[in-house]
Amino acid sequence: MDVSSRAGWITSSRSGPDNEFCVEVRMSVSVGVRDTKNRAGGALSVRTADWATFVAAAKDGRYDLSV
């Protein structure tokens, strides 16, 4: 997975005004996740099924922090 290119990477819609909380994802054979501020720093690659499970859990609020 080419982590240095911007091609195919989608920036989070909740990245904040200066991208301070930003991650990008790239859907391919697997799903890549990287930090927008450090694109050359590498990417986490996960299976699409595992990504779908994570997204469903996040939407369900399972990772929400109690403040």
C-alpha positions in Angstrom: 0.0 0.0 0.0 1.5 3.3 -1.1 1.3 5.5 2.1 3.2 8.5 0.6 0.6 9.2 -2.1 -2.7 11.1 -1.5 -4.4 9.1 -4.2 -7.3 7.1 -2.9 -7.1 8.2 0.7 -10.2 9.7 2.3 -9.8 12.3 5.1 -12.1 12.1 8.1 -15.0 14.6 8.1 -14.3 15.2 11.8 -10.7 16.2 11.5 -11.0 19.6 13.2 -10.2 23.0 11.7 -6.4 22.3 11.5 -6.6 18.5 10.9 -5.3 18.1 14.5 -7.5 15.0 15.0 -7.3 13.6 11.5 -6.9 10.2 10.2 -7.3 9.0 6.6 -8.5 5.7 5.3 -8.0 3.9 2.0 -10.3 1.1 0.9 -8.6 -1.5 -1.2 -8.1 -5.2 -0.8 -7.5 -4.3 2.8 -8.2 -1.0 4.6 -5.4 1.4 5.3 -5.5 3.9 8.2 -2.9 6.7 8.6 -2.3 10.0 10.4 -2.8 12.9 8.1 -0.1 14.9 9.8 2.4 12.2 9.2 1.5 10.6 5.9 5.0 9.1 5.3 5.0 7.6 8.8 3.3 4.4 7.6 -0.2 3.0 7.7 -2.1 0.4 9.7 -3.6 -2.2 7.4 -6.6 -4.2 8.5 -8.9 -6.7 6.8 -12.1 -5.3 5.4 -14.2 -7.5 7.7 -12.3 -6.3 10.8 -12.7 -2.6 9.6 -16.5 -3.2 9.2 -16.7 -4.6 12.7 -14.8 -1.6 14.1 -16.9 1.0 12.3 -20.2 -0.7 13.5 -18.9 -0.7 17.1 -17.9 3.0 16.8 -21.3 3.9 15.4 -22.9 2.0 18.2 -21.0 4.1 20.8 -18.9 1.3 22.2 -15.7 3.5 22.1 -17.3 6.6 23.5 -15.4 8.1 26.5 -17.2 9.1 29.6 -16.1 12.6 30.5 
